[in-house]
């Protein structure tokens, strides 16, 4: 049975115990955020991408390698956010959840947009030898915005304005604020009936793969958005909602464990067939409505969900195995705890750092094999240093970067 996420008045009214929060999800979040440094550093050398800074020598290999991460990384973050939203709503109720999301996401989003987002755009312009405008002179042009409701939720548009990599936080905040009133006003009895039916369906073999169908259809018919890590913004809403629903009942978790291997095979097969279709579709395969582009996008969406099921299911199998060793105390565990607390600030900081480092490195007379690891290494070092020295040490900076006090 799926439990109503609103706070229960008593243990008797709460129903069965919900699915427990999985500790390995923090490890995945850390892996994805650290991986974004590698990903954005690779875009500097991509032949078919308009990144802020581009190296004179480019390669098509970055597109292939990046696609292997794009297909699952950001969807995974939204799925995990949905899982966390269920537990947060359970503890705080809809109003408390909305207030907490505004503080944890809204405050750093505004701060990051004001303090960090203009830098990559300015460095993009500075790559032109004929551009000499100072950063303070550029800022008013960056914040020259207009309201465009057609781009919801990215309603602020401008010639130079952008949220940049903070689009993830925009979507996450909007999804959370959409969810809170739905939970508040949707009849609890109706939610339980729907939940019971979904939980019963999850008991059948292969059921964990069925959510791929709506994702696949949405990708095929609504298209993909390259600027949002290769997924439609509304596909991310599906992943978020899936996480929210799956957190409520241990049966969904069991279904992922059971179907993990078929999901891995399905994901691999879909990628092997769909990726060449995507490359050979011609035109703009992200949005074109040709039959080949539609089929390629449908396979991409199905592959993304299959890979998520495979990763979560296989990791859960490993965690549940009798031979699985308990977490080891010591330096490794301290590093993990440090990074787990730092995920959101590291995400906010990483792209401006990568762009600034790449701006200098691309001017070196060196091959890609030297420049790429140099950008990655220096960017990782500076991002972690900025977090450690400038963010986590004061209450004000922790608040501005969305950290819970004392972390």
Secondary structure, DSSP 8 states (H G I E B T S, - for coil): ----SS--SSTTTT-S------THHHHHHHHHHHHHHHHHHHHTTBTT---SS--SS-BTHHHHHHHHHHTTHHHHHHHHHHHHHHHHHHHHHHHHHHHHHIIIIIHHHHHHHHHTHHHHHHHHHHTSTT----HHHHHHHHT--EE-GGGTT--EE-SS---GGGHHHHHHHHHHHHHHHHHHHS-HHHHHHHHHHHHHHHTSTTGGGTTHHHHHHHHHHH---GGGTTS-HHHHHHHHHHHHHHTT-HHHHHHHHHTHHHHHHHHHHHHHHHHHHHHTS-S-TTT--SHHHHHHHHHHHHHHHHHHHHHHHHHHHHHHSTT------SHHHHHHHHHHHHHHHHHHHHHHHHHHHHHHHTTSS--HHHHHHHHHHHHHHHHHHHIIIIITTSHHHHHHTT--TT-
